[in-house]
Amino acid sequence: MRKNVSLSILFFLFLSMHQGAAQQKKQPKTIWPGETWVTSTPEAEGLNPALIDSIHTDIMNGKYGLMDEFLLIRHGKVVASHTYKQNYDAVAKLYDTIPDMYNYDDPEWHPYYQRGNLHTLQSVTKSVTSIALGIAIDEGKMGGVNTHPMELFSGYSQDFSDPRRKAITLEDLLTMRSGIDWNEAGSYESDENSCVIMERSNAWIQYVLSRPMREAPGTKWDYNSGVSMLLGKLVGISTGKRVDLWTEEKLFKPIGIKNYFWKPTPDKEIDTEGGLYLHAQDLARIGYLFLHKGKWGDKQIVSEQWVKQSTNPVVADIHPENDKSNAGYGYQWWVPSVKPYIYACNGYGGQFVMVAPEYDLIVVFNGWNIHSNKNLLSSYAALKDRIIPAVVK
């Protein structure tokens, strides 16, 4: 009997070691990009090349509209990288060619900065700002997400007669549940859009702080680019450094981002709701940092806890009043409610960096579809319905 037990134990140990070795074999060694990313092929990294090529073909055929860049990374290697030439001068003539950094039809500013290779990220900027704020919290420069930050804006006028304003927490701002009266649900071509009004003003942060309260903070999700401006300013207040300089020092340099442009507002604040420009392969570094839980090489850039909070649906359903499968929202990151688990930064016009941790995949799409066209294919669906199914099992 003892002999049989001993043999069983030996067999179990052998089986466990064998399974452990097999699991180790399945998990490729982490490759960290240097000046450039390591390149490979879809087939070499376990993807069906025909399915990946079909996305490229559809982009070339205009099925995704005005798409500028498609970048796909698996196991830390670039397996598809395409840039598409669009005639934005011709497009601009159909709309408004007045030169201005906030005229989204000005081809000197959109989608590329001065016609170079730095692409506007629009609201992907919000996610980057959130990382900068997370680093400030990690370093003890400001309190945690349950603190009440509105009184830190001491240089601006606010109406504190409404007690709901003082009750706003940092997490309420991060998750767009501030309770501030804001209208950004409609078209960005509308003069009634609060974000449009803010961008036309000379004092953005003051404009946001001048808005009245509409409901109790923490109770309702309401997309609000203004609160993302407040988050960027809070980074500056707490660290003593302007948010772009803080982000460059604490985030960009450590992960190898050297070239960027970040729009200033008329009163010399930094546009942390939509003003950042990056190269597509540098935008992918942001996704790769989060894929590796805030770590880059042997250095923890932002805490694993911040990454977890940012990419979990703190707001499980942004529109619980309807019966649709709506997205969730974390700390300025989108977390679609359907499986597989994917988290993303999304920006106006078609800016996406999407991460599928289960499949070790990062995809970047940059485009400039700012005028309505409901017949275009979905970039998010390209990852969910085309790239992930291309993984060879």
N, C-alpha and C positions, 0 to 999 in steps of 0.2 A: 504493500500500500504506500509506504513512504517513498519507495522507488518511483512509483507512478506519479506521485505528487511532485517529486524532484524533477522528473522528466517533463512534467507539465509546466513547471516554473521555468525550466531551461527553454522550452519551446516558446513560452510567452515572452521571455526576454529576447530571444532570437527574433520573434515576430515584431516586437516593439522596435528593436534596433533597425530591422529591415524597413519598417514603415517610416521610422524617423529619417532614415537615409533617403528614402524615396521622396519624403516631403521636402527635405533639404534640396534635393535635386530639382524639384519643381520650382523652387523659389530662386530666381536668378539673383546674382550679386548686384547690389545697388551700384549703379554707375552715375557719378556726379558730373554734370557738364562743366567744362572749363571755359575757355574763351568761346568755344562752340560746342554744340551737342554732337555726340557720337551718332553716326548714321548707320542705318541698316535697311532691310527690305521688309515689307509686310510678311512675306512668306517665312523669312528667317525668324521673325518674332511671333510666329503662330497666328497670323492673320491671312485670310483668304484674299490674295492680291486682286482678283477680279472684282470682288465686292468693293474694295477700297478704290480701285480705278473707276468704278461706276459712279462714285460720288464726284470724282474729279471731272468725269465726262459730263455729268449733269450740270456742274458749275459752268463748265465751258459752253454748254448749250443754253445757259441763261435760266435754268430752272430754279436756281437759288437767287436770282436777281443780280444786283450789283455786288458781287462777292469779290473781295480783294485778296484774301489769304485763307488758305486751308493748311493746317499743320496738325500732324498726328504723331504722337509719341507713345511707344510701348516699351516697357522694361528700360526706361531711361534713354531710349534711342529714337531718333527721328526716322520714321518709316514712310512718311509722306510729307512733302513740303512744296506747296504751290502758291505762286503769286499771279494774280490776274490783272491785266491792264484794262482799265475802264476809262472812257472819255468823259471825265467829270466836267470839263469845260462845256461840252455840248449839253450835258444835263443841266448845268447851272443856267444856261440861256433860257431854259424853259420856265425858270422860277425867278430867282432874285440874285443878281450878281453884285450887289452892293458890298464892297470890301469891309469885312468886320469879323473878328474872331468868334463872335456868337451868331453870325449868319451861317447857318449850316449848309447853305448852297454856295458858299465862297470856296472855290477849289484851292485857294492858297492856304486855307485852314482846315478843310475837310474833304475827304477823310484823312489825308496825310498832312502833316505839318510841313508847310512850305515845299510841298511836292517831293519830300524825301521819303524815308522808309519808316518814320515814326507814325504810327496809326492812332487816330483818336480812339479812346476806349470808352468814352461816355461814362455810363454808370458802373462799369467795371471799376472805375476810380473809387467808388464807395467801398468796395471790398478791400482794396489796397489801403484806404484810409483806416478801415477797421483793424487791419493788421498793425498799422503804425500805432493805433491807440492801444491795442493789446500788448504791444511791446512796452509802452509807457506804463501800463498797469503792472506788467511783469517786473519792471524795474522799480516799482514803488513810487513812481512819479505822480500817480494819481490813485484815487481810491477805486474800489471794485465796482462791479456793475450795479450794485444796490445803492450806491451813493446818489445824492440829489445835486446835480451840477448846475442848475440854472442860475443860482446866485453867484457863480463864478464869472458870469458875464457882467461884471460890475461897471464896465465902461460903456454900457449900452442901456437904453431906457426900456423897461419892461413894466407890465402891469401885474404887480404881485397881489392886487386886491382879490384876484381869483385864486383861492388856495390850491386849485388843481395845478397851477404852474409850478409852485414849489414842490409839489408831490412827484413831478417827473423824475424818474431815475435814469441813470446812464443806460441801463438795459432797455428802457422804454424808447430811448433815442435810437439805439442800435437795431432794435427790432421794428422800428417804424410804428410804434404804438404811443406816440407822444401825447395824443389828444389835441394837438394844435390844429386849428382850422386851416385846412390846406386843400386845394383842388388841383390834383395832377392826374386825374383819372382819364381825362379826354386827350384830344390831339395836341401835340406840341406846336401845331400851326395855329392854335387858338389863342386869341388875346386874353382869354379868361383863365388860362392855365397858370397856376401860381408859380411854377418853375420859370415859365416864360417871363412873367412879370418880374420875378427876382433877377433874372439874367439881364433885363433891360434897366434895372435900377443901378444907382451909383453906390449903394451900401447894402450888400446882400445880407450880411448877418443881422444888421439892424432891421431889415425887412422881415426876416424870419421871426425875430424876437418881437416884432410889433403885431404879429398875427394873434388874434384872441384864441382862447381855449374853446374847444367844441365839445369835448367829452372827457371823462376821467382818464388819465394816463394808464396805459397797460391793459385797456379793455378792448380796443379795436385797432386792427392793422389798417394803415392808410398810407399808401406810397407817398413819400415826402422827401424830395431832394434837399429841402431846406434843412432838415435835421442832420443830413450828412455834412452840410456846411458847418453846423454847430459842432459836430464831432471833430472835424479838422481843426477848428479853432480851439477846442478843449485840449487837443494834443499840444498846440502851441502854448496855451496858458500854463499847462502843467509841466512841460519840459523846459520852457524858456527858449525854445527854438521854433522857428517857423516850420510848419508841418512838412513842407517839401524837403527842407534840410534835415530834419529828424528822420524822415523816411529814407533819404539817401544814405545817411550814416548807418542807420540801424537795420535797414532792410535791403535796399538796392545793392550797396557795395558788398555786403557779406554773401549775397547769392549771385554776384557777377553781373549785375545790371549797371552799365556805364553810361548809356545814352538814354535820355528821356527829355520830355518837355512837359511842363505843368503850367497851365494857364493861370495868370493872375486875374483877379477881379478889378474893377475900376478903382477901388480903394486899397489895392495892393494886398488883399488877402489872397489865399490860394484856393482855387476852385476844386474843392474836395468832393463835389457831387458829380463831376463829369469832365474835368479838365485835363486829365492825364493822357499822355501819348507814349506808347512803347512800341518797339519792334515785336513782331509776333513771337519770335523765339525767346525774347525776354519775358513776354507775358506768360509763356509756358513755364518759366521758372517759378512764377507765383503758384501755379497749379502744382508743380513738382514739390515745392516746399510743403504745401498742405498734404499732398499725397504721402509725404514722409513725416507727417505729424509735427511740422514746425522745425524739423531738423535739416541742416545742410552740412554734409560732411560730418565732422565730429562736433559741430557747434549747434546748440539749440537757439534758433533765431527768435522764435516766438514759442510760448509754452504749448505743450501738447494739449493742455486743458483749454487754452484759447481756441486752438484749431477745432477741438471737439465741440465746444459751445457754438462756434461760428457756423459749423456745418451740420448742426443738428436742428431740426425744425422746432425752435422755441415757439414759433407760431406754427401750429400744425397745419392749419388751413387758412389761407389769407382771405378767403371769401366763404365763411361757413354758412352764409345765408342761402347759398344755392346748393344744388345736389350734384355738382360736377366734381371731378377729381382735380382739385386745385393744388397749386404749389404750396409748399411750406417755406418758412423764412427763418434764417438764423441771425447772426450778427453781420448784417449787410451782405449775406450770401444767400442764394436761392437753393432750396432743397426740394426738388420735385417729389410729390407724394407717391408716385408710382414706382414700382421696382423695375430694374435693379437700382440700388442706392447710387445716386449720382448727386454731386453738388456742383454749383456753378456760380460764376460771376456773369451777369448779363448787362449789356449796354445798348442804348438807343442806336438804331440803324443796323444792328446785327453783330454786335461784339460779344463773343462768348469765349470763356475758358471753362471747360467742363472736365470734371475728374470722375472716373469710375474706378474706385479703389479695388474692388473685387477683381477687376480685369487688368489692373496696372496700366490704365489708359488715360491719356490726356489729349484733348482735342481743342484746338484754337480755330475759331472762325472770326474773321474780320470782314465786315461789309459796310455798305452805306445805303440801305434800303429805307430811306426816311420818308418817302412818299408812298401812300397806300397802294399795295398790290397784294390782294388776298390769295392770289393763285400760286404764290411762291412755295417751294418746299421748305420745311422747317429744319433749321440747323440743329435744334435739340433732338428732333426725331432722327436726324442723320446718325447721331451717336447711339441712341436707344434702339432704333429699328434697323440700322444698316451696319454700323461699325462693330457694336457688341456681337451681333449675330455672325460677324466675319471671324470671330475668334474660333480657331480650329480646336475642337475638343479632343 
